[in-house]
Each structure stands twice: as structure tokens, then as C-alpha cells.
Amino acid sequence: MSSIFTKIINGEIPAYKIAEDENFVAFLDAMPLVKGHTLVIPKKEVDLIFDMESEEYKNLWAFAQTVAKKVKNAIPCIRVGVAVVGLEVPHAHIHLIPLNKMEDMNFRNERLKLSAEEYSEIQNSIINS
């Protein structure tokens, strides 16, 4: 059975994509901690990030770095935090979270409920940054 992320990659589930190449995709988190919370994933379905092939792992982080710079340029924040948790979806992924205070990265926080218009506005500002 495919993960929800594989369904996003295959276009079976819509997502607000920020960046994409032949191996990786970045999109806005559907349940964000803060505005601009982005997920970066490999297109190849791998459950654990540390099980990725070494070269693919390095390339994933390079892709995430590029995306994080765009997020930082588009979203008012002190820095972009990084988390690899992976308990909620069995598909390796990196969380990029715009931070203005440490609490912004607390996964126990209530998630934002954004409108389609808000998601589109955030998506466009990151893409065009």
C-alpha cells in the first residue's frame, strides 16, 4: 500500500508544491505548525531516512537546503528549523519550519487550519522568492 506521500507524488492527492525535480518534491504541510511549514521528501518510497542510499541522502539534504532558503526569503522568521521525525508517515521526510521562537517547533502544538487561499498565497510567495 502506498504512503500518502507516494499518492501526492503520483498526483492522486493534491498538494501545494513548492519545488520538484526528478528525485524529490517539497510541499506545504497539510497540518502546519506555522505558516510556511514545508515537507521535503524523496520520490522513491523509503520508510527511514537513514536507510536511504548515501548519495540519495546527500542529494535530499541539498534539495532541502535550496527549499529552506526560499522559505526563509518568503516567510518572516528568524531561521528555518529542521526536523526528521517520521512517526506519522512511513516515508522519509524532512520538516522545514519557519521559526520565530522555540515553541514554533513543538509538534504537540495545535496545528493551523488554513484556507485554500492562504495555502496558495504561501505557496506562491515561496515559489517566487
DRENKEFI-670984 format. One line per field, with one value per atom (N, C-alpha, C, CB): residue in one letter; x, y, z. Coordinates in nm, 2 decimals, always signed. Glycine has a CB too. Layout:
<sites>
residuo	c(A,...)
px	c(X,...)
py	c(Y,...)
pz	c(Z,...)
</sites>
This chain:
<sites>
residuo	c(M,M,M,M,S,S,S,S,S,S,S,S,I,I,I,I,F,F,F,F,T,T,T,T,K,K,K,K,I,I,I,I,I,I,I,I,N,N,N,N,G,G,G,G,E,E,E,E,I,I,I,I,P,P,P,P,A,A,A,A,Y,Y,Y,Y,K,K,K,K,I,I,I,I,A,A,A,A,E,E,E,E,D,D,D,D,E,E,E,E,N,N,N,N,F,F,F,F,V,V,V,V,A,A,A,A,F,F,F,F,L,L,L,L,D,D,D,D,A,A,A,A,M,M,M,M,P,P,P,P,L,L,L,L,V,V,V,V,K,K,K,K,G,G,G,G,H,H,H,H,T,T,T,T,L,L,L,L,V,V,V,V,I,I,I,I,P,P,P,P,K,K,K,K,K,K,K,K,E,E,E,E,V,V,V,V,D,D,D,D,L,L,L,L,I,I,I,I,F,F,F,F,D,D,D,D,M,M,M,M,E,E,E,E,S,S,S,S,E,E,E,E,E,E,E,E,Y,Y,Y,Y,K,K,K,K,N,N,N,N,L,L,L,L,W,W,W,W,A,A,A,A,F,F,F,F,A,A,A,A,Q,Q,Q,Q,T,T,T,T,V,V,V,V,A,A,A,A,K,K,K,K,K,K,K,K,V,V,V,V,K,K,K,K,N,N,N,N,A,A,A,A,I,I,I,I,P,P,P,P,C,C,C,C,I,I,I,I,R,R,R,R,V,V,V,V,G,G,G,G,V,V,V,V,A,A,A,A,V,V,V,V,V,V,V,V,G,G,G,G,L,L,L,L,E,E,E,E,V,V,V,V,P,P,P,P,H,H,H,H,A,A,A,A,H,H,H,H,I,I,I,I,H,H,H,H,L,L,L,L,I,I,I,I,P,P,P,P,L,L,L,L,N,N,N,N,K,K,K,K,M,M,M,M,E,E,E,E,D,D,D,D,M,M,M,M,N,N,N,N,F,F,F,F,R,R,R,R,N,N,N,N,E,E,E,E,R,R,R,R,L,L,L,L,K,K,K,K,L,L,L,L,S,S,S,S,A,A,A,A,E,E,E,E,E,E,E,E,Y,Y,Y,Y,S,S,S,S,E,E,E,E,I,I,I,I,Q,Q,Q,Q,N,N,N,N,S,S,S,S,I,I,I,I,I,I,I,I,N,N,N,N,S,S,S,S)
px	c(+0.08,+0.00,+0.09,-0.10,+0.06,+0.14,+0.11,+0.11,+0.22,+0.20,+0.13,+0.34,+0.08,+0.01,+0.10,-0.04,+0.23,+0.33,+0.35,+0.47,+0.35,+0.35,+0.23,+0.37,+0.12,-0.01,+0.01,-0.13,+0.07,+0.10,+0.19,+0.16,+0.30,+0.39,+0.33,+0.51,+0.24,+0.17,+0.05,+0.12,+0.02,-0.09,-0.22,-0.08,-0.23,-0.36,-0.42,-0.34,-0.34,-0.38,-0.32,-0.34,-0.40,-0.34,-0.25,-0.45,-0.16,-0.07,-0.02,+0.05,+0.02,+0.07,+0.22,+0.03,+0.26,+0.41,+0.48,+0.42,+0.60,+0.69,+0.81,+0.75,+0.86,+0.97,+0.96,+1.11,+1.02,+1.02,+1.12,+0.88,+1.19,+1.28,+1.26,+1.43,+1.35,+1.32,+1.32,+1.42,+1.39,+1.41,+1.33,+1.55,+1.30,+1.25,+1.13,+1.36,+1.05,+0.95,+0.93,+0.81,+0.90,+0.87,+0.73,+0.98,+0.65,+0.52,+0.48,+0.42,+0.38,+0.33,+0.27,+0.24,+0.30,+0.24,+0.09,+0.30,+0.01,-0.14,-0.19,-0.20,-0.10,-0.13,-0.02,-0.17,+0.01,+0.13,+0.13,+0.15,+0.25,+0.27,+0.27,+0.41,+0.32,+0.33,+0.31,+0.46,+0.28,+0.27,+0.41,+0.22,+0.41,+0.53,+0.59,+0.63,+0.53,+0.58,+0.58,+0.49,+0.70,+0.71,+0.77,+0.80,+0.73,+0.78,+0.87,+0.67,+0.98,+1.07,+1.09,+1.21,+1.06,+1.06,+1.13,+0.91,+1.18,+1.23,+1.11,+1.34,+1.12,+1.01,+1.01,+1.02,+1.13,+1.15,+1.10,+1.29,+1.00,+0.95,+1.04,+0.81,+1.09,+1.18,+1.13,+1.33,+1.11,+1.05,+1.14,+1.01,+1.26,+1.35,+1.46,+1.42,+1.48,+1.57,+1.71,+1.57,+1.75,+1.89,+1.90,+1.92,+1.80,+1.80,+1.82,+1.68,+1.82,+1.84,+1.99,+1.81,+2.01,+2.14,+2.22,+2.14,+2.34,+2.43,+2.42,+2.57,+2.42,+2.42,+2.28,+2.46,+2.18,+2.04,+2.02,+1.94,+2.07,+2.05,+2.12,+2.12,+2.24,+2.31,+2.23,+2.45,+2.18,+2.10,+1.97,+2.08,+1.91,+1.79,+1.81,+1.73,+1.92,+1.96,+2.00,+2.07,+2.06,+2.09,+1.97,+2.19,+1.87,+1.74,+1.67,+1.65,+1.67,+1.61,+1.67,+1.62,+1.80,+1.87,+1.82,+2.03,+1.81,+1.76,+1.62,+1.76,+1.53,+1.39,+1.39,+1.31,+1.47,+1.48,+1.51,+1.58,+1.60,+1.64,+1.52,+1.76,+1.45,+1.33,+1.22,+1.27,+1.21,+1.11,+1.15,+1.10,+1.28,+1.34,+1.32,+1.49,+1.33,+1.31,+1.16,+1.36,+1.07,+0.93,+0.85,+0.87,+0.90,+0.82,+0.90,+0.79,+0.84,+0.91,+0.94,+0.82,+1.07,+1.12,+1.26,+1.10,+1.31,+1.44,+1.53,+1.46,+1.48,+1.55,+1.45,+1.67,+1.50,+1.41,+1.47,+1.41,+1.39,+1.43,+1.41,+1.35,+1.48,+1.47,+1.44,+1.61,+1.35,+1.32,+1.30,+1.19,+1.35,+1.32,+1.26,+1.45,+1.13,+1.06,+1.02,+0.94,+0.93,+0.89,+0.80,+1.01,+0.74,+0.65,+0.51,+0.64,+0.47,+0.33,+0.31,+0.28,+0.41,+0.40,+0.52,+0.39,+0.50,+0.62,+0.69,+0.57,+0.73,+0.80,+0.90,+0.70,+1.03,+1.13,+1.09,+1.26,+1.10,+1.07,+1.14,+0.92,+1.16,+1.22,+1.12,+1.36,+1.10,+1.02,+1.11,+0.95,+1.07,+1.13,+1.03,+1.17,+1.06,+0.96,+1.02,+0.93,+0.95,+0.99,+0.98,+0.91,+1.09,+1.09,+1.11,+1.20,+1.03,+1.05,+1.07,+0.93,+1.03,+1.05,+1.06,+0.94,+1.12,+1.14,+1.01,+1.22,+0.91,+0.78,+0.72,+0.68,+0.77,+0.71,+0.74,+0.78,+0.84,+0.87,+0.82,+1.02,+0.73,+0.67,+0.56,+0.62,+0.58,+0.49,+0.36,+0.55,+0.36,+0.24,+0.14,+0.27,+0.19,+0.11,-0.01,+0.19,-0.11,-0.23,-0.19,-0.35,-0.23,-0.19,-0.28,-0.21,-0.23,-0.30,-0.41,-0.21,-0.51,-0.62,-0.62,-0.76,-0.56,-0.55,-0.65,-0.41,-0.70,-0.79,-0.71,-0.87,-0.78,-0.71,-0.64,-0.81,-0.70,-0.64,-0.51,-0.74,-0.51,-0.39,-0.28,-0.42,-0.31,-0.21,-0.16,-0.28,-0.24,-0.20,-0.11,-0.32,-0.15,-0.07,+0.07,-0.14,+0.08,+0.21,+0.29,+0.19,+0.22,+0.29,+0.35,+0.19,+0.27,+0.32,+0.43,+0.21,+0.43,+0.53,+0.66,+0.49,+0.66,+0.78,+0.83,+0.75,+0.75,+0.79,+0.86,+0.67,+0.80,+0.85,+0.96,+0.74,+1.01,+1.11,+1.25,+1.10)
py	c(-0.12,+0.00,+0.12,+0.00,+0.22,+0.34,+0.44,+0.41,+0.51,+0.61,+0.73,+0.65,+0.81,+0.93,+1.02,+1.02,+1.02,+1.10,+1.04,+1.10,+0.91,+0.85,+0.89,+0.69,+0.90,+0.94,+1.08,+0.92,+1.17,+1.31,+1.31,+1.39,+1.23,+1.23,+1.18,+1.13,+1.08,+1.03,+1.11,+0.89,+1.22,+1.31,+1.26,+1.33,+1.16,+1.10,+1.19,+0.96,+1.26,+1.36,+1.49,+1.30,+1.60,+1.73,+1.78,+1.83,+1.86,+1.92,+2.06,+1.83,+2.15,+2.28,+2.26,+2.39,+2.23,+2.20,+2.33,+2.12,+2.33,+2.44,+2.42,+2.46,+2.30,+2.27,+2.12,+2.30,+2.08,+1.94,+1.92,+1.90,+1.81,+1.77,+1.62,+1.80,+1.55,+1.41,+1.32,+1.36,+1.36,+1.27,+1.32,+1.26,+1.45,+1.50,+1.60,+1.57,+1.62,+1.71,+1.78,+1.65,+1.91,+1.98,+2.04,+2.09,+2.03,+2.08,+2.13,+1.98,+2.22,+2.27,+2.16,+2.38,+2.15,+2.06,+2.08,+2.06,+1.97,+1.99,+2.02,+1.86,+2.00,+2.03,+2.11,+1.90,+2.23,+2.30,+2.35,+2.42,+2.35,+2.41,+2.56,+2.37,+2.62,+2.76,+2.78,+2.83,+2.90,+2.93,+2.91,+3.07,+2.84,+2.81,+2.67,+2.91,+2.60,+2.46,+2.37,+2.40,+2.33,+2.26,+2.12,+2.34,+2.02,+1.89,+1.86,+1.78,+1.80,+1.77,+1.62,+1.84,+1.55,+1.41,+1.35,+1.35,+1.23,+1.17,+1.11,+1.06,+1.10,+1.04,+0.89,+1.08,+0.83,+0.69,+0.67,+0.64,+0.57,+0.55,+0.47,+0.47,+0.53,+0.47,+0.51,+0.52,+0.42,+0.45,+0.53,+0.32,+0.49,+0.56,+0.63,+0.45,+0.76,+0.85,+0.79,+0.99,+0.72,+0.67,+0.54,+0.65,+0.49,+0.37,+0.41,+0.29,+0.54,+0.59,+0.56,+0.74,+0.54,+0.53,+0.66,+0.50,+0.65,+0.76,+0.88,+0.72,+0.86,+0.97,+1.03,+0.92,+0.95,+1.00,+1.08,+0.88,+1.03,+1.11,+1.24,+1.02,+1.25,+1.38,+1.47,+1.36,+1.42,+1.50,+1.55,+1.41,+1.47,+1.51,+1.63,+1.40,+1.63,+1.74,+1.87,+1.71,+1.85,+1.96,+2.02,+1.91,+1.94,+1.99,+2.06,+1.87,+2.01,+2.07,+2.21,+1.98,+2.21,+2.34,+2.45,+2.32,+2.42,+2.51,+2.55,+2.45,+2.46,+2.49,+2.58,+2.36,+2.54,+2.62,+2.77,+2.56,+2.79,+2.93,+3.01,+2.93,+2.94,+3.00,+3.03,+2.91,+2.93,+2.95,+3.07,+2.82,+3.08,+3.19,+3.32,+3.17,+3.33,+3.45,+3.50,+3.44,+3.40,+3.43,+3.45,+3.32,+3.38,+3.38,+3.46,+3.23,+3.56,+3.63,+3.54,+3.75,+3.51,+3.43,+3.45,+3.28,+3.41,+3.43,+3.33,+3.41,+3.20,+3.10,+2.99,+3.04,+2.89,+2.78,+2.66,+2.75,+2.60,+2.49,+2.36,+2.48,+2.26,+2.13,+2.02,+2.10,+1.93,+1.81,+1.69,+1.84,+1.58,+1.45,+1.36,+1.38,+1.34,+1.27,+1.13,+1.35,+1.14,+1.02,+0.92,+0.95,+0.96,+0.86,+0.86,+0.90,+0.97,+0.98,+0.92,+1.12,+0.92,+0.87,+0.78,+0.99,+0.66,+0.57,+0.60,+0.42,+0.72,+0.77,+0.88,+0.82,+0.86,+0.96,+1.10,+0.92,+1.19,+1.33,+1.42,+1.35,+1.54,+1.65,+1.76,+1.70,+1.80,+1.92,+2.04,+1.90,+2.14,+2.28,+2.37,+2.32,+2.43,+2.50,+2.64,+2.43,+2.75,+2.88,+2.91,+2.99,+2.96,+2.98,+3.12,+2.89,+3.17,+3.29,+3.27,+3.39,+3.16,+3.12,+2.97,+3.17,+2.91,+2.77,+2.69,+2.74,+2.75,+2.68,+2.66,+2.76,+2.73,+2.71,+2.57,+2.81,+2.50,+2.37,+2.26,+2.36,+2.29,+2.19,+2.11,+2.25,+1.99,+1.91,+1.88,+1.78,+1.91,+1.90,+2.02,+1.88,+2.13,+2.24,+2.21,+2.36,+2.29,+2.28,+2.32,+2.36,+2.24,+2.27,+2.39,+2.15,+2.46,+2.57,+2.51,+2.67,+2.58,+2.55,+2.66,+2.52,+2.64,+2.74,+2.72,+2.75,+2.83,+2.82,+2.79,+2.95,+2.75,+2.72,+2.85,+2.67,+2.96,+3.09,+3.12,+3.21,+3.09,+3.11,+3.02,+3.09,+2.89,+2.79,+2.84,+2.65,+2.89,+2.93,+3.06,+2.97,+3.15,+3.27,+3.23,+3.36,+3.14,+3.10,+3.03,+3.00,+2.94,+2.86,+2.96,+2.77,+3.05,+3.15,+3.23,+3.24,+3.28,+3.36,+3.28,+3.42,+3.16,+3.07,+3.05,+2.94,+3.01,+2.98,+3.10,+2.93,+3.22,+3.34,+3.41,+3.43,+3.35,+3.42,+3.40,+3.37)
pz	c(+0.00,+0.00,+0.00,+0.12,-0.08,-0.10,+0.02,-0.23,+0.06,+0.16,+0.10,+0.22,+0.19,+0.15,+0.06,+0.27,+0.09,+0.02,-0.12,+0.09,-0.14,-0.27,-0.35,-0.26,-0.29,-0.36,-0.40,-0.27,-0.32,-0.36,-0.48,-0.25,-0.48,-0.59,-0.72,-0.55,-0.71,-0.82,-0.87,-0.79,-0.80,-0.84,-0.80,-0.98,-0.71,-0.67,-0.56,-0.62,-0.49,-0.38,-0.41,-0.24,-0.41,-0.44,-0.32,-0.46,-0.36,-0.26,-0.31,-0.23,-0.22,-0.26,-0.27,-0.15,-0.39,-0.42,-0.42,-0.55,-0.37,-0.36,-0.46,-0.22,-0.47,-0.56,-0.60,-0.50,-0.71,-0.76,-0.86,-0.81,-0.85,-0.96,-0.98,-0.92,-1.05,-1.09,-0.96,-1.19,-0.85,-0.74,-0.61,-0.71,-0.60,-0.48,-0.50,-0.40,-0.40,-0.40,-0.27,-0.45,-0.27,-0.14,-0.16,-0.12,-0.05,-0.05,+0.09,-0.10,+0.10,+0.23,+0.31,+0.21,+0.43,+0.52,+0.53,+0.67,+0.52,+0.53,+0.67,+0.48,+0.77,+0.91,+0.97,+0.99,+0.92,+0.96,+1.11,+0.87,+1.16,+1.29,+1.28,+1.35,+1.17,+1.14,+0.99,+1.20,+0.95,+0.81,+0.74,+0.78,+0.63,+0.56,+0.59,+0.59,+0.69,+0.73,+0.60,+0.84,+0.56,+0.44,+0.46,+0.34,+0.38,+0.39,+0.26,+0.40,+0.28,+0.17,+0.17,+0.18,+0.05,+0.05,-0.08,+0.06,-0.06,-0.19,-0.26,-0.15,-0.39,-0.47,-0.45,-0.61,-0.43,-0.40,-0.26,-0.42,-0.25,-0.11,-0.03,-0.13,+0.07,+0.17,+0.31,+0.16,+0.40,+0.53,+0.62,+0.60,+0.64,+0.73,+0.65,+0.82,+0.69,+0.62,+0.62,+0.68,+0.73,+0.74,+0.66,+0.88,+0.60,+0.51,+0.37,+0.53,+0.34,+0.20,+0.16,+0.19,+0.03,-0.02,+0.01,-0.18,+0.03,+0.07,-0.02,+0.09,-0.15,-0.25,-0.25,-0.39,-0.25,-0.25,-0.12,-0.26,+0.00,+0.12,+0.11,+0.24,+0.06,+0.05,-0.05,-0.01,-0.16,-0.25,-0.19,-0.38,-0.11,-0.04,+0.04,+0.05,+0.12,+0.21,+0.12,+0.30,+0.01,-0.08,-0.13,-0.19,-0.17,-0.22,-0.11,-0.27,+0.01,+0.13,+0.16,+0.25,+0.14,+0.17,+0.07,+0.15,-0.06,-0.16,-0.12,-0.29,-0.08,-0.04,+0.08,-0.02,+0.18,+0.31,+0.28,+0.40,+0.19,+0.16,+0.10,+0.06,+0.02,-0.04,+0.06,-0.15,+0.16,+0.27,+0.35,+0.35,+0.39,+0.47,+0.40,+0.50,+0.27,+0.19,+0.19,+0.05,+0.20,+0.18,+0.31,+0.10,+0.41,+0.54,+0.64,+0.58,+0.70,+0.81,+0.93,+0.86,+0.94,+1.05,+1.08,+1.01,+1.20,+1.24,+1.17,+1.40,+1.16,+1.09,+1.05,+1.17,+0.97,+0.93,+1.01,+0.78,+1.09,+1.17,+1.09,+1.30,+1.13,+1.06,+1.16,+0.99,+1.12,+1.20,+1.11,+1.29,+1.15,+1.09,+1.20,+1.03,+1.19,+1.29,+1.23,+1.35,+1.14,+1.06,+1.13,+1.02,+1.24,+1.30,+1.24,+1.45,+1.18,+1.13,+0.99,+1.14,+0.91,+0.77,+0.74,+0.67,+0.70,+0.67,+0.54,+0.67,+0.52,+0.40,+0.45,+0.29,+0.43,+0.47,+0.44,+0.42,+0.53,+0.50,+0.60,+0.51,+0.56,+0.63,+0.65,+0.57,+0.78,+0.81,+0.80,+0.95,+0.73,+0.73,+0.79,+0.58,+0.91,+0.99,+1.02,+1.12,+0.96,+0.99,+1.14,+0.91,+1.20,+1.35,+1.39,+1.41,+1.48,+1.55,+1.70,+1.52,+1.75,+1.89,+1.89,+1.98,+1.99,+2.01,+2.00,+2.14,+2.06,+2.06,+1.93,+2.15,+1.82,+1.69,+1.64,+1.59,+1.70,+1.65,+1.74,+1.64,+1.83,+1.92,+1.85,+2.05,+1.82,+1.74,+1.82,+1.70,+1.95,+2.03,+2.02,+2.18,+1.96,+1.94,+1.85,+1.88,+1.87,+1.78,+1.64,+1.83,+1.54,+1.40,+1.35,+1.32,+1.26,+1.19,+1.10,+1.12,+1.09,+0.99,+0.89,+1.05,+0.77,+0.67,+0.56,+0.61,+0.50,+0.39,+0.26,+0.37,+0.16,+0.03,-0.02,-0.08,+0.00,-0.04,+0.03,-0.02,+0.17,+0.24,+0.20,+0.39,+0.17,+0.12,-0.01,+0.10,-0.10,-0.23,-0.22,-0.32,-0.13,-0.11,-0.06,-0.01,+0.04,+0.09,-0.01,+0.22,-0.09,-0.20,-0.30,-0.27,-0.34,-0.44,-0.39,-0.49,-0.26,-0.21,-0.20,-0.07,-0.16,-0.16,-0.29,-0.08,-0.39,-0.52,-0.59,-0.61,-0.56,-0.62,-0.55,-0.65,-0.44,-0.35,-0.41,-0.21)
</sites>
